């Protein structure tokens, strides 16, 4: 599995933040946009995402919807994303839609 995290001398990923207990999300995405049911915590500033298939993603509120004009995210990559802080607005949801194959998006809130 590929990662964007820093690596130690043995090429093991070094987590910059820890996973927040009770804050894992699983989103099954298909040809129709899907988003997380529960909002991200107001205190969460970073999430990690991993997708089993190529997808497009968009961040927003509880009405956010993704489409093929949104950000492409490749399957098999583990990536940390800022969702707020430093004076920026806070995103509460992520929406995903498939590129060509249904898949699963795993999202972990970090603290």
N, C-alpha and C positions, 0 to 999 in steps of 0.2 A: 504494500500500500504506500503510495506517495504521500509526503507531508510537506507543509510549508513551515513547520516549527524548526527552531534552531536544533542542531544536533550536538551530542556530546562526542568525546574522543572515540567512542565505540559506534558512532553513527546511530545512536538511539535518540528519538525525539525528546526534547526537554520541554515539558508543558510550562507555558508562561503563567497560566492561571489555573485554578483548580475547578473541577466540575461542581456545579451547584446542585446539592441534593434535591431531588424531586422536580428537577427542571429539564428533563429529557423529553423531546418531542419526536414523534414518528409521523411523517406525512407521506401517504401513498399518492403519488402523482400520476396523471394519465393525460389524455388529450384535452381534458377539462382542468382548469386551474384548481389547485388545492392549497390550503393554508393551515397553519397550526390552529387548533381549536382553542387552546389556552394562550392568553397573551404572555409575552415575555415579562418578567418582573421589572418594575420600575428601576430597580437597582442594577439590573444586568446591563453591562456596557459592551460585552463581547460574547458572541456565540461561535460555536464550531459547527461546521456543516460537512456532511459526507453523503454523496448520492450514489446509488447503485447503477443508475443510467444517466446519460447526458440529459440536461434540463436547462430551462430558462428560469431565472428567479427575479423577484421584485420584493422590496421591503416596503412596509407601510403600516396602516392601522387594520382594524378588524374587517375592513371591506376591500383590502388589497387583492388584486387579481393579476396573475402573470400571463404574458403572451409571448409570441415568438420574436417580438421586438425588444424584449428585455435582456438582461445580462445572461450570457451563456455560461454554464458551469459544467465542466466535464465529469463524467463518472470516474469513481476511483480516486478522487483527490480529497484530502482532508484539509480544510481551510478555516482559519479564524477570521471573523468579520466583526467590525465595530458597528453597533446598532444605536449609538448615542453617546452623549457626554461631551465635554469640552465646549459647551454652549450650543451644540447641535441638537436638533429635535431627536426624540427617542422613538425608534420603530418598535412596535409591539408585535408585529406579525411578519412572516415570510410566506410568500406564495410561490408555487412551483408548477411548471407544466412541462411535459415531456418534449424532447426533440423528435424522437422517432419510436421509442420503446417505453412502456410503463415502467416505473421504478419506485424506489423508496428513498426519501430524504430523511436522514437522521440529523437532528439538531440538539446540541447541548449548550445550555446557558452556563457561563463561567463567571467566577467571582475572584 
